Amino acid sequence: FSGYLTGQDTSQTEFQTIYFDMNTGNAASNWSTATVTGLQMRIQRGNGTNGVQAGDIEISKIVVSPTNTDTTAPKLSTPSLASSNSDDSKAKAGDSVVLTFTADEPIREPIVTFKSGGAAISGTPVYANTTGETWTATYTVDSSDTAGSVTYSIAFGDTKKGTNNPGTAVTSGTGSVTIDTTAPTLATVTAISTPAANVTPSFVFSSDEEGTITTSISEGFSSPSNADAVNGSNTITFNALGEGTYSGKTVTVTDATGNATSLTIPDFAIDTTGPTMTIASSTVSDGATSNSSSISVSFTANESTTNFAAGDVTVGS
């Protein structure tokens, strides 16, 4: 067999099947009487010279088929749906949703229509023929995507030029992905008293969904012991804190999908050291005695006090 196929449509940008009529030439009878041990293909430029101009042609695969009368539509194996999230059944903004499927024969690039929560997704799927006849359709979840279950419809057909033998659209398979792009909403309920001598203070806040609690306070917390946040009021009790002012510290709640919100704890101070007093008199020198019926005495604290009163002073002889 030896023959030329000319006048082909060069405007095609996707994979297509080109048919050669092998029942021509002086070797036609060999197809039924001999074993074919090799098949060669040579691409020629329009001027008859060998070679291909850069970027003109990409040969993905060569398939030898005995006829050009294929009317059988391809079929897909059961598709599998998953996400790149640590829990592959959930997805948040920025996660990838991946649909994987395999055809029983070569197909053109499929078209997958994804929906999230019953609404069209914001992104555009990216297709990849990963190996053999296995394909993936992948899209990145956008923050504007509707929350809810991901659904899909796969449109596909074989590589036959013209009719394309479309397969029956596939809309179900294994795996599931639920989109959740909303982070918890947090609010302060009861701030930590300040200054406080209690080195294990508690902070009360609310969350509108369940999740896991973390904090930027390095000492951590003892309660809740399982670090679980509930939908409603939550009390977090910190481990023993050192003296000082705590400013800009946060508690964070991360929901099951990985959406997280941080709440800034109102500034507070831990102070376990009592004030000291300096006693002085304008009428009697330090260490001196007086027979006056009254003397003036002043008390100076080294820090602000709120409950010092005359009754706190005891005069001895």
Disulfide bonds with the S-S distance in Angstrom:
none
